[in-house]
Amino acid sequence: MPKEKEGSRKRYRTFIKEKGLFGDKDGPEDEKKEVPPADKGKPDAAADDKNKDKPKKPIKATLMRYFAELKMRRSRIAFILVMILVNTLLQAVMPWSGKFIIDNILSSRDFGVLVAFCVVLLCVGVSNVSLNFLQDYIINTFLGTIVTNIKRKMMQHLQVMPLEKVQELKVGGIISRLQNDAERMSALLQMGLFSPFRAILMLTVGLGSLFFLNWRLTLVCLAFAAVVVIAAYFIFNTMRRFHKKLREEVSTLTARLSETFSGIQVVRAFRRERSESFNFVVDNQFIYRKYLHGMSISMVVHRVIWVMYWCLLVAVYLYGGYHVITNKMSIGGLVVFISFIDWLFQPIFMIMSSFAEMQVSLACVEHVFELLDEPLTIKDASDAKSVNGITRDIVFDKVEFAYPNGTKAISGFDLTIPRGSITALVGPSGAGKSTITNLVMRFYDVTGGRILIDGEDIRSCKLGDYRGLSSLVLQDTFLFDGTVIDNIAYGKPDATLEEVIAAAKTAHCHEFVDSLEKKYETVIGERGVKLSGGQRQRLALARAILTDPELLILDEATSNLDSESEELIQDAMKKIFVGRTIIVIAHRLSTVMDADNIVVIDKGLKVEEGTHRKLLQRKGRYHKLYMTQMKKTTPTVLRWDDGDKQAAEAKVVS
């Protein structure tokens, strides 16, 4: 039984010990990073080691690329910056108005002037508030547009990324990048441009006002501000790596959670509910402790600065009060000086807050760019040709294929599949049968040799046109959380109800669909959970039949059907797909005995080829597989002897 994880408290202490207070040291934790096991027939996790050797891009390069993505929106950004400038200047009116009222209007005791001045001041305030509202609205709609466009780019790129890379990311990781990382990416513009710009404006106006009022006291304030800025920059820049690792761990946890509930039946069947819950709680608590750790450092820095700020404020009152008493400074001057101290330190707090948020946002931006930078290995060539049908043969010419980690799956594979024929691929598990169909569908490109369709290399054909000629039905049937009609018409969204029903009747699923409460409008749940395995497989067959493909690939597509349904479907498909090309992967040899050509594959090599009768006559590998299966189908009766109730002995009688 797999060991459960150690407690989150112990893991947190180990983390601090190994990684340091700021979580920026390399330690054993990096070496022990868990990697999901490789899927069968797919590149294993060793391929991830290549990513570790990739040089880290500096922050400057990431920021330059980020703002380069926004170059088409420069006019909108400039307009927002102008609004921020006007707003900041309007806000500066209030402190100076206080000085004017105290030193001039109140001393003259003219109430009429005071009223007139206050009316003007009220108009300025209303204008400031209105402009602030408009500014916030424009910024939020602008950032929303950025998020939408980034998600669109990511989704489009994910759809054409190499299949092995998508599988490495896992479902939870993809969702995390599409949702969380894209959302935080837009915050970088707010925290990296708008907020700092406003802070710099406030700092400029505040410093100018402070120097005008008392340059000596301003220098003291500046010395303090410099210390704060340097300390804050060092601490938050150091913690950038910590925040990036934290985001990666959140993404990993999301992926594991998705995996757990996708396989909830397996979890319950093996009584792993408690263990999975415990592991999730520990991982989640560990991430929470690290989050609190980062937040605590930020809070401590902020609180120390606030204490120093209060000390400075008290010193200003003492110094300024002394100058007011000695008539070296007016009361209004002291009031406006104290008001503009906030304009010196509020920008510092804004910049510090921006630094803290930027660490998370930068990590998310790096995640997004890493995904968008994944090269597209399966794409149209510059001179790709249109293809409208299969008129002759599909030919495998000395095909070689190895996964990126070096695992060789197919070696020197030669095969000709005539148009309109049924070709069966048989052999032991892991022999490379599914890999061959993946190459035919061009989910992967060959690493050696070529696959020809009508004499043309499929890599020279337009991918959309080529895949439009084929349809695929897998053993592991995937259905969407929608209605029956949505799933059947997935490959042909404009299909009429009559066409959908015709396909359903051919796949022998019309009968059970018609008995459902809402018939073809019945929602079948995630992955078709409300249907049986055989019903799901028949819907998948109907989906393939509706597209009327020229090439149909069946990967154990009838394995979950009863013998009667399987026979009916095979008979119907023989009538429908006359003149069409069919590739069948099967473990049950009884289902492919009528195939025009049977190809035996083992360890990526073609071992034998021929019809069922010819292969049996050769008494080679196919004959051995066939006889083994025939023996397994010999009827048996289990007879249980009475006796020891704790350990009854079973005798098998052939």
Summary of the structure (lengths in Angstrom):
residues: 654
radius of gyration: 35.2
end to end distance: 36.4
largest distance: 120.6
contacts: 1946
relative contact order: 0.08
helix: 63%
strand: 11%
